[in-house]
Amino acid sequence: MRHNHIAGLDSWRAALLAGGLFFHGTMLQPNHPLFHVIEAISTSFRMAAFFAIAGFLAARSLSRQHASDWLTGRSLRIGVPALFGIAVISPAIHSMLVAGLPSDRSANVLPFEWHHLWFLFALLLYQGVAFLIVGHVASRDGARVVARLRNWGQCAVIAALAGLTLFLMVVTVWIVLRIAPPALQPMLMETRLIVGYLPLYLFGMALASSRALRETMLRRTAVLASILLLAVCGYGAWRLGIAPRYAAAAGAAVEMQLRFLLGALCPSAAVLVVLSSAMRIPASGAWVTRLCAASFTIYIVHFPLLIATNLILARYHAPPLIGYAVAIGVVGLLSYGIHACIVRRSVLASMLLNGRMPQMRWQAPPLPALPEPR
């Protein structure tokens, strides 16, 4: 495999993380149709595409490093911010919500939960699975799986991934509802995404391992775009033509089920569109490079900043779109400023918010690149 840098992957990964700012900016805002559209779009592809890119990059890294060193380094890089988030950021969010919301709206908020940081725990799980695959699955068996995916073709793989994602999500929700205490169920519902998006992470690894598979899956995007367009049109028809006829409670129930389906069925097609475009993006400009470097910090800190900003704006009863725009602008600048002025200059802040450890002298040298299976 050629290990030349793919700028488009970094650009998309940063954009998908930064997109959390626009998605979470709808929190605590008054009801507005635009917010439903933003939430539906984000649900249908954002984190799924992020995990597929993460799997792609993980496979490239694993081919150059000893698997144990890779797992240790990645676990520290992801685990430290995850623990800091649970121990410090989550209680801060809890305190703000309890102080700023009526008791009936904040009663179910837990002092220690993952909120927006669930994706870090997903990455920890996926990295463990990747380590087990590299260590216990023979290269020949992996090549057979890649060849089978290539022979299936794009449409069959999309359908299989969508069906598998939907199945895993449904089973996970059923398990959570059956065994989890009611107080923990809202938080643990995020496990449907953690479990459901695992196949997309592994699919990203498979794409990185074979140029022939990439050519088969990423060459044509017309079918993929058609699938996503149909999903957009279907959701638009629901929001504009059908939902207004429903009572509020019934409409909310249908909306929840529809978003569940979008989150399960759209990602497989969206992932290929994102990866295909990433391969075509030329070298990033200076501002994109800076945003990429800051994107992890922005994602970690934007959530509590948005909650604080939206709670303050709620006191002034600003129109929804104006309040949303102000919150996005203020929090975006603050989040980037935290990275540029604090995280880049402080070893402690860089470790807690970015998981950047001091250089480990005991790390083994990189492995030579292996030939890429066709």
C-alpha positions as CSV (number, residue, x, y, z in Angstrom):
1,M,0.0,0.0,0.0
2,R,1.2,3.5,-0.8
3,H,1.3,5.5,2.3
4,N,1.2,8.9,0.7
5,H,-0.9,11.4,2.6
6,I,-4.5,11.7,1.5
7,A,-5.5,15.3,2.2
8,G,-9.1,14.7,1.5
9,L,-9.5,12.2,4.4
10,D,-8.2,14.8,6.9
11,S,-10.5,17.4,5.4
12,W,-13.5,15.3,5.6
13,R,-12.7,14.0,9.1
14,A,-12.3,17.5,10.3
15,A,-15.5,18.7,8.6
16,L,-17.5,15.8,10.1
17,L,-16.3,16.6,13.6
18,A,-16.8,20.3,13.1
19,G,-20.3,19.4,11.8
20,G,-21.2,18.4,15.4
21,L,-21.2,22.1,16.1
22,F,-24.1,22.7,13.7
23,F,-25.9,19.6,14.9
24,H,-25.6,20.2,18.6
25,G,-26.3,23.9,18.1
26,T,-30.0,22.9,17.9
27,M,-30.0,21.8,21.5
28,L,-32.2,23.9,23.9
29,Q,-33.4,25.9,20.9
30,P,-37.1,26.5,20.3
31,N,-38.8,24.2,17.7
32,H,-38.0,25.1,14.1
33,P,-38.2,23.1,10.8
34,L,-34.6,23.9,9.9
35,F,-33.4,22.3,13.1
36,H,-35.3,19.1,12.2
37,V,-33.6,19.1,8.8
38,I,-30.1,19.6,10.3
39,E,-30.7,16.8,12.8
40,A,-31.9,14.4,10.1
41,I,-29.0,15.2,7.7
42,S,-26.5,14.7,10.5
43,T,-28.2,11.5,11.7
44,S,-28.1,10.0,8.2
45,F,-24.4,10.1,7.5
46,R,-22.1,12.3,9.7
47,M,-20.7,9.9,12.3
48,A,-21.0,6.9,10.1
49,A,-18.7,8.5,7.6
50,F,-16.4,9.6,10.3
51,F,-16.0,6.0,11.6
52,A,-15.4,4.7,8.0
53,I,-12.6,7.2,7.6
54,A,-11.2,6.2,11.0
55,G,-11.2,2.6,9.9
56,F,-9.5,3.5,6.6
57,L,-6.8,5.4,8.5
58,A,-6.4,2.7,11.1
59,A,-5.7,0.1,8.5
60,R,-3.0,2.3,6.9
61,S,-1.4,2.9,10.4
62,L,-1.5,-0.8,11.3
63,S,0.4,-1.8,8.2
64,R,3.3,0.4,9.3
65,Q,3.3,-0.3,13.1
66,H,3.4,-3.2,15.4
67,A,-0.2,-3.9,16.4
68,S,0.4,-3.8,20.1
69,D,2.2,-0.4,19.8
70,W,-0.6,0.9,17.7
71,L,-3.3,-0.2,20.1
72,T,-1.4,1.3,23.1
73,G,-0.8,4.6,21.4
74,R,-4.4,4.9,20.1
75,S,-5.9,3.8,23.4
76,L,-4.0,6.6,25.2
77,R,-4.9,9.1,22.5
78,I,-8.6,8.3,22.7
79,G,-8.9,7.1,26.3
80,V,-7.4,10.1,28.1
81,P,-9.9,12.6,26.6
82,A,-12.7,10.1,27.1
83,L,-11.9,9.8,30.8
84,F,-11.4,13.5,31.2
85,G,-14.8,14.1,29.5
86,I,-16.6,11.8,31.9
87,A,-14.8,13.0,35.0
88,V,-14.8,16.8,34.3
89,I,-16.8,17.9,31.3
90,S,-19.9,15.7,32.1
91,P,-20.3,17.0,35.7
92,A,-19.9,20.6,34.3
93,I,-22.7,20.0,31.8
94,H,-24.9,18.5,34.5
95,S,-24.4,21.5,36.7
96,M,-25.3,23.9,33.9
97,L,-28.4,22.0,32.9
98,V,-29.7,21.6,36.5
99,A,-29.1,25.3,37.2
100,G,-30.5,26.6,33.9
101,L,-33.4,24.3,33.1
102,P,-36.7,23.7,34.9
103,S,-36.5,20.7,37.2
104,D,-38.9,18.6,35.0
105,R,-36.4,19.0,32.0
106,S,-33.2,18.3,34.0
107,A,-34.5,15.5,36.2
108,N,-33.2,12.7,34.0
109,V,-29.7,14.3,33.4
110,L,-27.0,12.2,35.0
111,P,-23.8,13.8,36.4
112,F,-21.6,11.3,34.7
113,E,-22.6,10.4,31.1
114,W,-20.9,10.5,27.8
115,H,-23.1,13.1,26.0
116,H,-21.3,13.9,22.7
117,L,-18.2,11.9,23.7
118,W,-19.8,8.5,23.0
119,F,-17.8,8.4,19.8
120,L,-14.6,8.1,21.8
121,F,-15.8,5.0,23.5
122,A,-16.9,3.7,20.0
123,L,-13.3,4.2,18.8
124,L,-11.9,2.4,21.8
125,L,-14.1,-0.6,21.0
126,Y,-13.4,-0.5,17.2
127,Q,-9.6,-0.3,17.8
128,G,-9.8,-3.4,20.0
129,V,-11.7,-5.2,17.3
130,A,-9.1,-4.1,14.7
131,F,-6.3,-5.3,16.9
132,L,-7.9,-8.7,17.3
133,I,-8.5,-9.0,13.5
134,V,-4.9,-8.1,12.7
135,G,-3.6,-10.5,15.4
136,H,-5.9,-13.5,14.9
137,V,-7.2,-13.4,11.3
138,A,-4.8,-14.8,8.7
139,S,-3.9,-12.5,5.8
140,R,-5.2,-15.1,3.4
141,D,-8.6,-15.1,5.1
142,G,-8.7,-11.3,5.1
143,A,-7.9,-11.3,1.4
144,R,-10.8,-13.7,0.7
145,V,-13.2,-11.4,2.5
146,V,-12.0,-8.5,0.4
147,A,-12.2,-10.5,-2.8
148,R,-15.8,-11.5,-1.9
149,L,-16.8,-7.9,-1.3
150,R,-15.3,-6.9,-4.6
151,N,-17.2,-9.7,-6.4
152,W,-20.5,-8.7,-4.8
153,G,-20.3,-5.3,-6.4
154,Q,-21.3,-1.9,-5.1
155,C,-25.0,-2.3,-4.8
156,A,-24.9,-5.6,-3.0
157,V,-22.4,-4.4,-0.5
158,I,-24.4,-1.2,0.2
159,A,-27.5,-3.3,0.8
160,A,-25.7,-5.8,3.0
161,L,-24.1,-3.0,5.1
162,A,-27.4,-1.2,5.5
163,G,-29.2,-4.4,6.5
164,L,-26.5,-5.3,9.0
165,T,-26.5,-1.8,10.5
166,L,-30.2,-1.8,10.9
167,F,-30.2,-5.3,12.4
168,L,-27.5,-4.4,14.9
169,M,-29.2,-1.2,15.9
170,V,-32.6,-2.9,16.4
171,V,-31.1,-5.7,18.5
172,T,-29.1,-3.2,20.6
173,V,-32.1,-1.1,21.3
174,W,-34.1,-4.2,22.3
175,I,-31.3,-5.2,24.7
176,V,-31.1,-1.8,26.3
177,L,-34.8,-1.6,26.8
178,R,-34.9,-5.1,28.3
179,I,-32.0,-5.0,30.7
180,A,-30.9,-1.3,31.4
181,P,-32.4,0.6,34.4
182,P,-34.8,3.3,33.2
183,A,-32.5,6.1,34.4
184,L,-29.7,4.8,32.2
185,Q,-31.7,4.1,29.1
186,P,-31.4,7.5,27.4
187,M,-27.6,7.4,27.7
188,L,-27.3,3.8,26.7
189,M,-29.4,4.3,23.6
190,E,-26.2,5.7,22.0
191,T,-24.9,2.1,22.1
192,R,-27.1,1.4,19.1
193,L,-24.8,3.7,17.1
194,I,-21.6,2.3,18.6
195,V,-22.6,-1.3,17.7
196,G,-24.4,-0.4,14.4
197,Y,-21.5,1.6,12.9
198,L,-18.8,-1.1,13.7
199,P,-19.3,-2.7,10.2
200,L,-18.7,0.6,8.6
201,Y,-15.4,1.0,10.5
202,L,-14.4,-2.5,9.3
203,F,-15.5,-1.7,5.8
204,G,-13.2,1.4,5.9
205,M,-10.3,-0.9,6.9
206,A,-11.2,-3.3,4.0
207,L,-11.2,-0.4,1.5
208,A,-7.7,0.7,2.7
209,S,-6.3,-2.8,2.3
210,S,-7.2,-3.2,-1.4
211,R,-6.9,-0.8,-4.3
212,A,-9.1,-3.1,-6.4
213,L,-11.9,-2.9,-3.8
214,R,-11.6,0.9,-3.7
215,E,-11.9,1.0,-7.5
216,T,-15.0,-1.2,-7.4
217,M,-16.7,0.7,-4.6
218,L,-15.7,4.3,-5.3
219,R,-15.7,4.5,-9.1
220,R,-19.3,5.3,-9.6
221,T,-21.4,7.5,-7.3
222,A,-24.6,7.9,-9.3
223,V,-26.4,5.1,-7.6
224,L,-25.2,6.3,-4.2
225,A,-26.3,9.8,-4.8
226,S,-29.7,8.6,-6.0
227,I,-30.2,6.6,-2.8
228,L,-29.4,9.7,-0.7
229,L,-31.6,11.9,-2.8
230,L,-34.5,9.6,-2.4
231,A,-33.9,9.6,1.4
232,V,-33.9,13.5,1.4
233,C,-37.0,13.7,-0.7
234,G,-38.8,11.1,1.5
235,Y,-37.9,13.0,4.7
236,G,-38.8,16.3,3.0
237,A,-42.2,14.9,2.1
238,W,-42.8,13.8,5.6
239,R,-41.8,17.1,7.2
240,L,-43.6,19.4,4.7
241,G,-46.7,17.4,3.7
242,I,-47.4,14.6,6.2
243,A,-46.1,15.6,9.6
244,P,-48.4,18.7,9.9
245,R,-51.4,16.4,9.8
246,Y,-50.3,14.4,12.8
247,A,-51.0,15.3,16.4
248,A,-47.8,16.4,18.2
249,A,-47.2,13.2,20.2
250,A,-48.0,10.9,17.2
251,G,-45.8,13.0,14.9
252,A,-42.9,12.9,17.3
253,A,-43.1,9.1,17.5
254,V,-43.1,8.8,13.7
255,E,-40.2,11.3,13.5
256,M,-38.2,9.2,15.9
257,Q,-38.7,6.0,13.9
258,L,-37.9,7.8,10.6
259,R,-34.7,9.2,11.9
260,F,-33.8,5.7,13.2
261,L,-34.2,4.3,9.7
262,L,-32.2,7.2,8.2
263,G,-29.4,6.5,10.6
264,A,-29.3,2.8,9.7
265,L,-30.0,2.7,6.0
266,C,-28.3,5.9,4.6
267,P,-24.8,5.6,6.1
268,S,-23.5,2.8,3.8
269,A,-24.3,4.9,0.7
270,A,-23.1,8.2,2.3
271,V,-19.8,6.6,3.4
272,L,-18.9,5.7,-0.2
273,V,-19.8,9.2,-1.5
274,V,-17.7,10.8,1.2
275,L,-14.7,8.5,0.6
276,S,-15.0,8.9,-3.1
277,S,-14.9,12.7,-2.8
278,A,-12.1,12.5,-0.3
279,M,-9.9,10.7,-2.8
280,R,-10.4,13.6,-5.3
281,I,-9.7,16.5,-2.9
282,P,-6.3,18.1,-3.7
283,A,-3.8,19.3,-1.2
284,S,-5.5,21.3,1.6
285,G,-5.0,25.0,2.0
286,A,-3.5,26.6,5.0
287,W,-6.8,27.4,6.7
288,V,-8.1,23.8,6.1
289,T,-4.9,22.5,7.7
290,R,-5.4,24.6,10.7
291,L,-9.0,23.6,11.0
292,C,-8.0,19.9,10.7
293,A,-5.5,20.4,13.5
294,A,-8.1,22.0,15.7
295,S,-11.1,19.8,14.9
296,F,-10.6,17.3,17.8
297,T,-10.4,20.1,20.3
298,I,-13.4,21.9,18.8
299,Y,-15.5,18.7,19.1
300,I,-14.5,18.0,22.7
301,V,-15.2,21.5,24.0
302,H,-18.0,22.8,21.8
303,F,-20.8,20.8,23.6
304,P,-20.5,22.4,27.0
305,L,-19.9,25.8,25.4
306,L,-23.1,25.5,23.4
307,I,-25.1,24.5,26.4
308,A,-23.8,27.6,28.3
309,T,-24.4,29.9,25.3
310,N,-27.9,28.6,24.6
311,L,-28.9,28.8,28.2
312,I,-27.8,32.5,28.3
313,L,-29.5,33.3,24.9
314,A,-32.7,31.7,26.2
315,R,-33.1,34.4,28.8
316,Y,-33.3,37.0,26.0
317,H,-35.9,35.1,23.9
318,A,-34.1,35.7,20.7
319,P,-35.7,34.3,17.5
320,P,-34.6,30.7,16.9
321,L,-32.5,31.3,13.8
322,I,-30.8,34.3,15.2
323,G,-30.1,32.6,18.5
324,Y,-28.8,29.5,16.6
325,A,-26.5,31.7,14.4
326,V,-25.1,33.6,17.3
327,A,-24.5,30.4,19.3
328,I,-22.7,28.7,16.4
329,G,-20.5,31.8,15.7
330,V,-19.6,32.4,19.3
331,V,-18.9,28.8,20.2
332,G,-17.0,28.2,17.0
333,L,-14.6,31.1,17.7
334,L,-14.3,30.2,21.4
335,S,-13.5,26.5,20.6
336,Y,-10.9,27.4,18.0
337,G,-9.4,29.9,20.4
338,I,-9.1,27.3,23.1
339,H,-7.2,25.1,20.7
340,A,-4.9,27.9,19.4
341,C,-4.2,29.7,22.7
342,I,-4.3,26.9,25.2
343,V,-4.1,23.4,23.8
344,R,-1.3,24.1,21.4
345,R,0.8,25.8,24.2
346,S,0.0,23.6,27.2
347,V,1.3,20.0,27.5
348,L,-1.3,19.3,30.1
349,A,-4.2,20.7,28.1
350,S,-3.0,18.9,25.0
351,M,-2.9,15.6,26.9
352,L,-6.3,16.0,28.5
353,L,-8.2,17.4,25.4
354,N,-6.2,15.8,22.6
355,G,-4.7,12.8,24.2
356,R,-1.2,13.7,23.0
357,M,1.3,11.9,25.1
358,P,5.0,12.7,25.4
359,Q,7.1,10.7,22.9
360,M,7.5,7.1,24.1
361,R,11.1,5.9,23.9
362,W,10.0,2.3,24.2
363,Q,8.0,2.3,21.0
364,A,9.2,-0.1,18.4
365,P,10.3,1.3,15.0
366,P,7.7,1.2,12.2
367,L,7.2,-1.9,10.2
368,P,8.1,-1.9,6.5
369,A,5.0,-1.4,4.3
370,L,3.5,-4.6,3.1
371,P,2.5,-5.1,-0.5
372,E,-1.1,-4.2,-1.1
373,P,-3.5,-7.2,-1.8
374,R,-5.3,-6.9,-5.1
